[in-house]
Amino acid sequence: MQIQFNTDKTISGNERNQEYFTTLISKGLGRFEDHLTRVEAHLSDENGEKSGTNDIKCLLEARVEGKQPVVVTNNGDTVEKAISGAIDKMKNSLTTIIGRKQNR
């Protein structure tokens, strides 16, 4: 499973952050690894430089073998909360989709 990490200009996308969040995504979605070819994470700050609540947006796109991509979004006060929430939503979606695939 390949993980691609993208940030907008207001969120630090340095190597240390990318490594940490890539590991977080990999661990969170690890049980689906055999079914996924790639996961893309897109982080953005919806308010730009201004502060606000739930203004960090994480969009996760998972490429499932033989299926259309699965996309979830989550907003949070911090990058960590946004990514963690998106991982939880993705786990729920993949459990449903892969569970259906295996039942057929």
C-alpha positions, 0 to 999 in steps of 0.5 A: 500500500502506497501512501501519498501525503499532500498539504496546502501552503499553510500546513507544514508538510516537512519530512518529519510530519509526513513520516509521522502521519504516514505511519499513523495512516498505515497503522490505522488502515493496516488491516485493509492493506491487502485490498488497497493499492494507494491512499492519498491524504490531503490536508488543508486549512480552510481559514488560511492563516486565520484561526478558527475551530474545526478549520483543518480539513483532512481528505483521505482517498483510498484506492480499493482493488477492483472498485471505485476510490473511497473518499472521506473527509473530516475536520478538526481543530488540529491536524492530528484530530483531522487525520484521526477522524478521517482514518476512523471514517475510512475504516468504517467505509472500508469495512462495509465495502470490503465486507460486501466484496468478500460476501459475494 
